[in-house]
Amino acid sequence: MGNGNTRVVILNGVGSVGKSTIAKALQEIAHDSFLHVPMDSFLEMLPAKSYDTADGLTFHRTHHDGRPAVEIVTGPLAAQTFHGMRLAVQAMAEAGLNLIVDDVAAVGDICEYRNLLAGHRLSIVGVLASLPVLEARECSRGDRMVGLARAQFAELHTGIAYDLMVDTDGRTPGQCASYIAEELGL
């Protein structure tokens, strides 16, 4: 059982904002050892046949402000998977492991993290970027559906009280990690 000294840092932001690269940079500079728990690893656990099905994840192409957007609808299997991710994070924290979690979590998901990790040193960090920067990153990656960031941009951070926020516009992942480490005493 965790002793309450376990650190959990949740990096929350839309796709292509830089959470994973910041997490890796944080691992390198933090005084203590941290495991990186990426949401993408849990997405990869879903069977390929669950994509574009009501049970898994469906992708609805639409337009926001006249530009292409892709809204994701989470079905029961995907919802169970994401809940399982949060329980896995709790179990790892209970085992005494320091964690950096990168997630695309809405207010209800963040509330669940706060409840599950109440006995640990939890910091929720909002990772932000402007929409033009997000869309440029999304296009250059080649592994994301163009329009995901636009669909998530307006609503993801709504209602979430962050312990810290970092804007990735014009900052390298290393600079963002340094700022987070300094502010959180990592």
CYANA upper distance limits for C-alpha pairs under 8 A (distance plus 0.5 A):
  1 MET  CA     94 GLU  CA      5.31
  1 MET  CA     95 ALA  CA      6.25
  1 MET  CA     96 GLY  CA      7.64
  2 GLY  CA      6 THR  CA      7.11
  2 GLY  CA     93 ALA  CA      6.82
  2 GLY  CA     94 GLU  CA      4.56
  2 GLY  CA     95 ALA  CA      6.15
  2 GLY  CA     96 GLY  CA      5.44
  2 GLY  CA    119 GLY  CA      8.41
  2 GLY  CA    120 HIS  CA      8.06
  3 ASN  CA     94 GLU  CA      8.27
  3 ASN  CA     96 GLY  CA      7.72
  3 ASN  CA    119 GLY  CA      8.40
  3 ASN  CA    120 HIS  CA      8.17
  4 GLY  CA    119 GLY  CA      5.79
  4 GLY  CA    120 HIS  CA      4.93
  4 GLY  CA    121 ARG  CA      7.02
  5 ASN  CA     96 GLY  CA      8.45
  5 ASN  CA    120 HIS  CA      6.60
  5 ASN  CA    121 ARG  CA      6.68
  6 THR  CA     93 ALA  CA      6.63
  6 THR  CA     94 GLU  CA      8.37
  6 THR  CA     96 GLY  CA      6.12
  6 THR  CA     97 LEU  CA      6.77
  6 THR  CA     98 ASN  CA      5.87
  6 THR  CA    120 HIS  CA      6.00
  6 THR  CA    121 ARG  CA      6.44
  7 ARG  CA     93 ALA  CA      8.15
  7 ARG  CA     97 LEU  CA      8.18
  7 ARG  CA     98 ASN  CA      5.31
  7 ARG  CA     99 LEU  CA      6.87
  7 ARG  CA    120 HIS  CA      6.87
  7 ARG  CA    121 ARG  CA      5.27
  7 ARG  CA    122 LEU  CA      6.49
  7 ARG  CA    123 SER  CA      8.42
  8 VAL  CA     93 ALA  CA      7.77
  8 VAL  CA     98 ASN  CA      6.23
  8 VAL  CA     99 LEU  CA      5.24
  8 VAL  CA    100 ILE  CA      6.44
  8 VAL  CA    101 VAL  CA      7.92
  8 VAL  CA    120 HIS  CA      7.72
  8 VAL  CA    121 ARG  CA      6.65
  8 VAL  CA    122 LEU  CA      5.31
  8 VAL  CA    123 SER  CA      6.82
  9 VAL  CA     99 LEU  CA      6.70
  9 VAL  CA    100 ILE  CA      5.30
  9 VAL  CA    101 VAL  CA      6.66
  9 VAL  CA    122 LEU  CA      6.43
  9 VAL  CA    123 SER  CA      5.35
  9 VAL  CA    124 ILE  CA      6.48
  9 VAL  CA    125 VAL  CA      7.59
 10 ILE  CA    100 ILE  CA      6.33
 10 ILE  CA    101 VAL  CA      5.16
 10 ILE  CA    102 ASP  CA      6.41
 10 ILE  CA    103 ASP  CA      7.65
 10 ILE  CA    122 LEU  CA      8.23
 10 ILE  CA    123 SER  CA      6.78
 10 ILE  CA    124 ILE  CA      5.39
 10 ILE  CA    125 VAL  CA      6.38
 11 LEU  CA     19 LYS  CA      6.58
 11 LEU  CA     23 ALA  CA      8.27
 11 LEU  CA    100 ILE  CA      7.68
 11 LEU  CA    101 VAL  CA      6.45
 11 LEU  CA    102 ASP  CA      5.25
 11 LEU  CA    103 ASP  CA      6.78
 11 LEU  CA    124 ILE  CA      6.94
 11 LEU  CA    125 VAL  CA      5.47
 11 LEU  CA    126 GLY  CA      6.63
 11 LEU  CA    127 VAL  CA      6.79
 12 ASN  CA     19 LYS  CA      7.81
 12 ASN  CA    102 ASP  CA      6.55
 12 ASN  CA    103 ASP  CA      5.62
 12 ASN  CA    104 VAL  CA      6.01
 12 ASN  CA    105 ALA  CA      6.74
 12 ASN  CA    124 ILE  CA      7.76
 12 ASN  CA    125 VAL  CA      6.56
 12 ASN  CA    126 GLY  CA      5.56
 12 ASN  CA    127 VAL  CA      6.21
 13 GLY  CA     17 VAL  CA      6.89
 13 GLY  CA     19 LYS  CA      7.60
 13 GLY  CA    103 ASP  CA      7.24
 13 GLY  CA    104 VAL  CA      5.87
 13 GLY  CA    105 ALA  CA      7.91
 13 GLY  CA    126 GLY  CA      6.54
 13 GLY  CA    127 VAL  CA      5.44
 13 GLY  CA    128 LEU  CA      6.77
 13 GLY  CA    156 LEU  CA      7.72
 13 GLY  CA    157 HIS  CA      8.03
 14 VAL  CA    104 VAL  CA      6.24
 14 VAL  CA    127 VAL  CA      8.42
 14 VAL  CA    128 LEU  CA      8.25
 14 VAL  CA    149 ALA  CA      6.35
 14 VAL  CA    152 GLN  CA      6.45
 14 VAL  CA    153 PHE  CA      6.95
 14 VAL  CA    156 LEU  CA      7.49
 15 GLY  CA    104 VAL  CA      7.66
 15 GLY  CA    134 LEU  CA      8.43
 15 GLY  CA    138 GLU  CA      8.23
 15 GLY  CA    148 LEU  CA      7.42
 15 GLY  CA    149 ALA  CA      6.13
 15 GLY  CA    152 GLN  CA      8.44
 16 SER  CA    134 LEU  CA      6.50
 16 SER  CA    137 ARG  CA      6.51
 16 SER  CA    138 GLU  CA      6.11
 16 SER  CA    149 ALA  CA      7.62
 17 VAL  CA    127 VAL  CA      7.29
 17 VAL  CA    128 LEU  CA      6.95
 17 VAL  CA    129 ALA  CA      6.66
 17 VAL  CA    134 LEU  CA      6.55
 17 VAL  CA    137 ARG  CA      8.29
 17 VAL  CA    168 THR  CA      7.51
 18 GLY  CA     22 ILE  CA      6.60
 18 GLY  CA    127 VAL  CA      8.26
 18 GLY  CA    168 THR  CA      7.80
 18 GLY  CA    173 PRO  CA      7.47
 19 LYS  CA     23 ALA  CA      6.53
 19 LYS  CA    102 ASP  CA      6.24
 19 LYS  CA    103 ASP  CA      8.37
 19 LYS  CA    127 VAL  CA      7.47
 20 SER  CA     24 LYS  CA      6.77
 20 SER  CA     38 PRO  CA      7.42
 20 SER  CA    102 ASP  CA      6.82
 21 THR  CA     25 ALA  CA      6.72
 21 THR  CA    173 PRO  CA      6.42
 22 ILE  CA     26 LEU  CA      6.55
 22 ILE  CA    173 PRO  CA      5.22
 22 ILE  CA    174 GLY  CA      7.12
 22 ILE  CA    176 CYS  CA      7.05
 22 ILE  CA    177 ALA  CA      6.02
 23 ALA  CA     27 GLN  CA      6.75
 23 ALA  CA     36 HIS  CA      7.01
 23 ALA  CA    100 ILE  CA      6.73
 23 ALA  CA    101 VAL  CA      8.18
 23 ALA  CA    102 ASP  CA      7.76
 23 ALA  CA    177 ALA  CA      7.83
 24 LYS  CA     28 GLU  CA      7.10
 24 LYS  CA     36 HIS  CA      7.68
 25 ALA  CA     29 ILE  CA      7.13
 25 ALA  CA    173 PRO  CA      7.06
 25 ALA  CA    174 GLY  CA      6.07
 25 ALA  CA    177 ALA  CA      6.35
 26 LEU  CA     30 ALA  CA      6.26
 26 LEU  CA    174 GLY  CA      8.14
 26 LEU  CA    177 ALA  CA      5.52
 26 LEU  CA    178 SER  CA      7.78
 26 LEU  CA    181 ALA  CA      7.48
 27 GLN  CA     33 SER  CA      7.30
 27 GLN  CA     34 PHE  CA      6.27
 27 GLN  CA     35 LEU  CA      7.91
 27 GLN  CA     36 HIS  CA      8.11
 29 ILE  CA    177 ALA  CA      8.39
 29 ILE  CA    178 SER  CA      8.01
 29 ILE  CA    181 ALA  CA      8.21
 30 ALA  CA     34 PHE  CA      8.15
 30 ALA  CA    181 ALA  CA      7.07
 30 ALA  CA    186 LEU  CA      5.60
 31 HIS  CA    186 LEU  CA      6.52
 32 ASP  CA     98 ASN  CA      8.40
 32 ASP  CA    186 LEU  CA      7.75
 33 SER  CA     98 ASN  CA      7.15
 34 PHE  CA     97 LEU  CA      7.57
 34 PHE  CA     98 ASN  CA      5.22
 34 PHE  CA     99 LEU  CA      5.46
 34 PHE  CA    100 ILE  CA      6.84
 35 LEU  CA     97 LEU  CA      7.73
 35 LEU  CA     98 ASN  CA      6.76
 35 LEU  CA     99 LEU  CA      5.31
 35 LEU  CA    100 ILE  CA      6.58
 36 HIS  CA     99 LEU  CA      6.45
 36 HIS  CA    100 ILE  CA      5.37
 36 HIS  CA    101 VAL  CA      6.43
 36 HIS  CA    102 ASP  CA      8.21
 37 VAL  CA     41 SER  CA      8.15
 37 VAL  CA     89 VAL  CA      8.31
 37 VAL  CA     99 LEU  CA      7.37
 37 VAL  CA    100 ILE  CA      6.56
 37 VAL  CA    101 VAL  CA      5.12
 37 VAL  CA    102 ASP  CA      6.86
 38 PRO  CA     42 PHE  CA      7.91
 38 PRO  CA    101 VAL  CA      6.31
 38 PRO  CA    102 ASP  CA      5.44
 38 PRO  CA    103 ASP  CA      7.18
 39 MET  CA     43 LEU  CA      6.95
 39 MET  CA     85 MET  CA      8.24
 39 MET  CA    101 VAL  CA      8.00
 39 MET  CA    102 ASP  CA      6.44
 39 MET  CA    103 ASP  CA      5.70
 39 MET  CA    104 VAL  CA      8.06
 40 ASP  CA     44 GLU  CA      6.66
 41 SER  CA     45 MET  CA      7.12
 42 PHE  CA     46 LEU  CA      7.59
 42 PHE  CA     81 THR  CA      7.48
 42 PHE  CA     82 PHE  CA      7.84
 42 PHE  CA     85 MET  CA      7.36
 46 LEU  CA     50 SER  CA      7.13
 46 LEU  CA     56 GLY  CA      8.30
 46 LEU  CA     78 ALA  CA      7.87
 46 LEU  CA     81 THR  CA      8.30
 47 PRO  CA     51 TYR  CA      8.11
 49 LYS  CA     53 THR  CA      8.03
 50 SER  CA     54 ALA  CA      8.40
 50 SER  CA     55 ASP  CA      6.89
 50 SER  CA     56 GLY  CA      5.03
 50 SER  CA     57 LEU  CA      7.04
 51 TYR  CA     56 GLY  CA      6.13
 51 TYR  CA     57 LEU  CA      5.56
 51 TYR  CA     58 THR  CA      6.73
 52 ASP  CA     56 GLY  CA      7.42
 52 ASP  CA     57 LEU  CA      6.01
 52 ASP  CA     58 THR  CA      4.67
 52 ASP  CA     59 PHE  CA      6.87
 53 THR  CA     57 LEU  CA      6.55
 53 THR  CA     58 THR  CA      6.24
 53 THR  CA     75 GLY  CA      8.34
 54 ALA  CA     58 THR  CA      6.94
 54 ALA  CA     74 THR  CA      8.25
 54 ALA  CA     75 GLY  CA      5.86
 54 ALA  CA     76 PRO  CA      8.39
 55 ASP  CA     74 THR  CA      8.19
 55 ASP  CA     75 GLY  CA      4.91
 55 ASP  CA     76 PRO  CA      5.77
 55 ASP  CA     77 LEU  CA      5.90
 55 ASP  CA     78 ALA  CA      7.56
 56 GLY  CA     74 THR  CA      6.67
 56 GLY  CA     75 GLY  CA      5.20
 56 GLY  CA     76 PRO  CA      6.99
 56 GLY  CA     77 LEU  CA      5.71
 56 GLY  CA     78 ALA  CA      5.32
 56 GLY  CA     79 ALA  CA      8.40
 57 LEU  CA     72 ILE  CA      7.06
 57 LEU  CA     73 VAL  CA      6.21
 57 LEU  CA     74 THR  CA      5.43
 57 LEU  CA     75 GLY  CA      6.30
 57 LEU  CA     78 ALA  CA      6.89
 58 THR  CA     72 ILE  CA      6.20
 58 THR  CA     73 VAL  CA      5.69
 58 THR  CA     74 THR  CA      7.28
 58 THR  CA     75 GLY  CA      8.26
 59 PHE  CA     70 VAL  CA      6.59
 59 PHE  CA     71 GLU  CA      6.19
 59 PHE  CA     72 ILE  CA      5.28
 59 PHE  CA     73 VAL  CA      6.98
 60 HIS  CA     70 VAL  CA      5.93
 60 HIS  CA     71 GLU  CA      5.59
 60 HIS  CA     72 ILE  CA      6.88
 60 HIS  CA     73 VAL  CA      8.19
 61 ARG  CA     68 PRO  CA      7.60
 61 ARG  CA     69 ALA  CA      6.37
 61 ARG  CA     70 VAL  CA      5.09
 61 ARG  CA     71 GLU  CA      7.01
 62 THR  CA     68 PRO  CA      6.49
 62 THR  CA     69 ALA  CA      5.64
 62 THR  CA     70 VAL  CA      6.48
 62 THR  CA     71 GLU  CA      7.78
 63 HIS  CA     67 ARG  CA      5.64
 63 HIS  CA     68 PRO  CA      5.06
 63 HIS  CA     69 ALA  CA      5.50
 63 HIS  CA     70 VAL  CA      8.34
 64 HIS  CA     68 PRO  CA      7.00
 64 HIS  CA     69 ALA  CA      6.50
 64 HIS  CA    150 ARG  CA      7.63
 64 HIS  CA    151 ALA  CA      7.56
 67 ARG  CA    147 GLY  CA      8.43
 68 PRO  CA    146 VAL  CA      7.93
 68 PRO  CA    147 GLY  CA      5.85
 68 PRO  CA    150 ARG  CA      8.30
 69 ALA  CA    146 VAL  CA      7.60
 69 ALA  CA    147 GLY  CA      4.22
 69 ALA  CA    148 LEU  CA      6.38
 69 ALA  CA    149 ALA  CA      8.15
 69 ALA  CA    150 ARG  CA      6.09
 69 ALA  CA    151 ALA  CA      5.72
 70 VAL  CA    145 MET  CA      7.83
 70 VAL  CA    146 VAL  CA      7.80
 70 VAL  CA    147 GLY  CA      5.34
 70 VAL  CA    148 LEU  CA      5.30
 70 VAL  CA    150 ARG  CA      8.06
 70 VAL  CA    151 ALA  CA      6.28
 71 GLU  CA    148 LEU  CA      7.01
 71 GLU  CA    151 ALA  CA      6.06
 71 GLU  CA    152 GLN  CA      7.98
 72 ILE  CA    148 LEU  CA      8.44
 74 THR  CA     78 ALA  CA      6.30
 74 THR  CA     79 ALA  CA      6.56
 75 GLY  CA     79 ALA  CA      6.53
 76 PRO  CA     80 GLN  CA      6.58
 77 LEU  CA     81 THR  CA      6.69
 78 ALA  CA     82 PHE  CA      6.75
 79 ALA  CA     83 HIS  CA      6.65
 80 GLN  CA     84 GLY  CA      6.44
 81 THR  CA     85 MET  CA      6.69
 82 PHE  CA     86 ARG  CA      6.99
 83 HIS  CA     87 LEU  CA      6.84
 84 GLY  CA     88 ALA  CA      6.48
 85 MET  CA     89 VAL  CA      6.69
 86 ARG  CA     90 GLN  CA      6.80
 86 ARG  CA    112 GLU  CA      8.19
 86 ARG  CA    113 TYR  CA      6.96
 86 ARG  CA    116 LEU  CA      8.33
 87 LEU  CA     91 ALA  CA      6.67
 87 LEU  CA    116 LEU  CA      7.95
 88 ALA  CA     92 MET  CA      6.61
 89 VAL  CA     93 ALA  CA      6.66
 89 VAL  CA     99 LEU  CA      8.31
 89 VAL  CA    101 VAL  CA      8.50
 90 GLN  CA     94 GLU  CA      6.58
 90 GLN  CA    116 LEU  CA      6.55
 90 GLN  CA    117 LEU  CA      6.56
 91 ALA  CA     95 ALA  CA      6.73
 92 MET  CA     96 GLY  CA      7.17
 92 MET  CA     97 LEU  CA      6.17
 92 MET  CA     99 LEU  CA      8.46
 93 ALA  CA     97 LEU  CA      5.56
 93 ALA  CA     98 ASN  CA      6.93
 93 ALA  CA     99 LEU  CA      7.70
 93 ALA  CA    117 LEU  CA      8.23
 93 ALA  CA    120 HIS  CA      7.95
104 VAL  CA    156 LEU  CA      8.07
105 ALA  CA    109 ASP  CA      5.89
105 ALA  CA    110 ILE  CA      6.68
105 ALA  CA    156 LEU  CA      7.60
106 ALA  CA    110 ILE  CA      6.85
106 ALA  CA    156 LEU  CA      6.03
106 ALA  CA    157 HIS  CA      7.36
106 ALA  CA    158 THR  CA      8.26
106 ALA  CA    160 ILE  CA      8.27
107 VAL  CA    111 CYS  CA      6.71
107 VAL  CA    156 LEU  CA      8.22
107 VAL  CA    157 HIS  CA      7.84
107 VAL  CA    158 THR  CA      7.53
107 VAL  CA    159 GLY  CA      6.49
107 VAL  CA    160 ILE  CA      5.91
108 GLY  CA    112 GLU  CA      6.80
109 ASP  CA    113 TYR  CA      6.82
110 ILE  CA    114 ARG  CA      6.70
110 ILE  CA    160 ILE  CA      7.91
111 CYS  CA    115 ASN  CA      6.74
112 GLU  CA    116 LEU  CA      6.54
113 TYR  CA    117 LEU  CA      6.35
114 ARG  CA    118 ALA  CA      6.19
114 ARG  CA    122 LEU  CA      8.02
117 LEU  CA    121 ARG  CA      8.35
117 LEU  CA    122 LEU  CA      7.25
118 ALA  CA    122 LEU  CA      8.04
123 SER  CA    162 TYR  CA      8.42
123 SER  CA    163 ASP  CA      6.37
123 SER  CA    164 LEU  CA      8.18
123 SER  CA    184 LEU  CA      8.32
124 ILE  CA    162 TYR  CA      5.93
124 ILE  CA    163 ASP  CA      5.86
124 ILE  CA    164 LEU  CA      7.22
125 VAL  CA    162 TYR  CA      6.26
125 VAL  CA    163 ASP  CA      6.45
125 VAL  CA    164 LEU  CA      5.35
125 VAL  CA    165 MET  CA      5.87
125 VAL  CA    166 VAL  CA      7.81
126 GLY  CA    157 HIS  CA      8.03
126 GLY  CA    162 TYR  CA      6.57
126 GLY  CA    164 LEU  CA      6.86
126 GLY  CA    165 MET  CA      5.04
126 GLY  CA    166 VAL  CA      6.81
127 VAL  CA    165 MET  CA      6.47
127 VAL  CA    166 VAL  CA      5.65
127 VAL  CA    167 ASP  CA      6.57
127 VAL  CA    168 THR  CA      7.55
128 LEU  CA    165 MET  CA      7.81
128 LEU  CA    166 VAL  CA      6.57
128 LEU  CA    167 ASP  CA      5.13
128 LEU  CA    168 THR  CA      6.50
128 LEU  CA    169 ASP  CA      8.34
129 ALA  CA    133 VAL  CA      6.94
129 ALA  CA    134 LEU  CA      6.78
129 ALA  CA    167 ASP  CA      5.93
129 ALA  CA    168 THR  CA      5.78
129 ALA  CA    169 ASP  CA      5.79
130 SER  CA    134 LEU  CA      6.74
130 SER  CA    169 ASP  CA      7.19
131 LEU  CA    135 GLU  CA      6.56
131 LEU  CA    149 ALA  CA      8.01
131 LEU  CA    150 ARG  CA      7.31
131 LEU  CA    153 PHE  CA      7.57
132 PRO  CA    136 ALA  CA      6.67
133 VAL  CA    137 ARG  CA      6.70
133 VAL  CA    169 ASP  CA      7.34
134 LEU  CA    138 GLU  CA      6.53
134 LEU  CA    149 ALA  CA      6.89
135 GLU  CA    139 CYS  CA      6.65
135 GLU  CA    146 VAL  CA      7.94
135 GLU  CA    147 GLY  CA      7.97
135 GLU  CA    149 ALA  CA      7.07
135 GLU  CA    150 ARG  CA      7.79
136 ALA  CA    140 SER  CA      6.70
137 ARG  CA    141 ARG  CA      6.59
138 GLU  CA    142 GLY  CA      7.60
138 GLU  CA    143 ASP  CA      8.48
138 GLU  CA    144 ARG  CA      6.68
138 GLU  CA    145 MET  CA      8.14
138 GLU  CA    146 VAL  CA      6.75
138 GLU  CA    149 ALA  CA      7.90
139 CYS  CA    144 ARG  CA      8.08
139 CYS  CA    146 VAL  CA      6.78
144 ARG  CA    148 LEU  CA      8.07
147 GLY  CA    151 ALA  CA      6.80
148 LEU  CA    152 GLN  CA      6.76
149 ALA  CA    153 PHE  CA      6.15
150 ARG  CA    154 ALA  CA      7.91
152 GLN  CA    156 LEU  CA      6.07
154 ALA  CA    158 THR  CA      8.43
164 LEU  CA    180 ILE  CA      8.33
164 LEU  CA    183 GLU  CA      8.48
166 VAL  CA    176 CYS  CA      7.20
166 VAL  CA    179 TYR  CA      8.46
166 VAL  CA    180 ILE  CA      8.13
167 ASP  CA    171 ARG  CA      8.05
167 ASP  CA    176 CYS  CA      8.33
168 THR  CA    172 THR  CA      7.52
168 THR  CA    173 PRO  CA      7.98
168 THR  CA    176 CYS  CA      7.31
171 ARG  CA    175 GLN  CA      6.36
171 ARG  CA    176 CYS  CA      6.87
172 THR  CA    176 CYS  CA      6.81
173 PRO  CA    177 ALA  CA      6.53
174 GLY  CA    178 SER  CA      6.56
175 GLN  CA    179 TYR  CA      6.72
176 CYS  CA    180 ILE  CA      6.72
177 ALA  CA    181 ALA  CA      6.45
178 SER  CA    182 GLU  CA      6.54
179 TYR  CA    183 GLU  CA      6.57
180 ILE  CA    184 LEU  CA      6.41
180 ILE  CA    186 LEU  CA      8.31
181 ALA  CA    185 GLY  CA      6.04
181 ALA  CA    186 LEU  CA      5.07
182 GLU  CA    186 LEU  CA      7.04
